[in-house]
Amino acid sequence: MTDKKFKRTTVTAALPYANGGVHIGHLAGVYVPSDIYVRYLRLKKQEVLFVGGSDEHGVPITLRAKKEGITPQEVCDRYPQND
């Protein structure tokens, strides 16, 4: 690795599917580790952008919608990720 200093760093966590509620696995496996990393970089005085979101276009959503007899949009509307 070189000593090159980057001016900005962008970090994102894995995007959960909007086919169910947020659970402890999301926290332990995705959000907490990425949050720790972002905080570490900020402690080192680096400029960091931390981006999150949800995936509303995956196969799990289509399967959930088919199983429940509703549209994929209705599945996504039922499970907002940013409450």
N, C-alpha and C positions, 0 to 999 in steps of 0.2 A: 504494500500500500504506500502511496506517496504522501507527501506532506501538503498536497494541494488542499486549500480550504474552500469549501463550497459556501456561497453566500446564503443560500436558502435550502431547506430540506422540506420535502412534502412526505407525510406519513399517512397511510390509510389503514384502517382495520378491515378485515374480511367483512363483506357485506352480507348480512343475514337475509334469508328469504323471508318474504312477508306472508308466509303461510302458517304462522303460529306465533305465540307470544315469545317475548324475550325470556330466557332462562339462565340459570347459573353457568351453564356451559359457554354461553356467549361472553359472560364476564370473565371467567377464568381462562378461557382459551383464546380470546380475541381482544376484548376491550382493555382489560387490566394490563396485559403485557405491552400493548401498543401505547397506552397512556404512560406507563413507566418509562418507556423509551423516549417519548416526546418530552417528558419532564426532565429526563437526563440531558437530552440535547439542549433544552432551554437553560438548564443550570450551567452548561458549558458556553452560554451566551450565543447560541446559534439561533437564527431565525427559523422557526418551524411552523408549518401549516399542517394541522391535523384534520383530515377529511373523513367524515363518516357518511353513512346512508343505508339504504336497503336495496335489495335486488327484487324487483317486481316482475321479472320476465323469465324466471327459471322454471324448469320442468316440475319441481315440487309444487309450485302454485297451480299449474295446469292439472296435475294429478289430484290435488286437494279439491279443486273446483269440480272436476269430473265426479269425484266420489260424493260430494255434497249436492250435486245437481245445480250448481250456480256458476256464474261467470268468473273468470280469473280476476276481473276488476273487483267483483264483490268480495273475493277472498282478500285482496290487498286492502280494500277499504275497511275490512273487519279487524285487521291486525296492524294498526299504525305502529311504526317502529320508533317514533320520537315522542312518546307520551311522557 
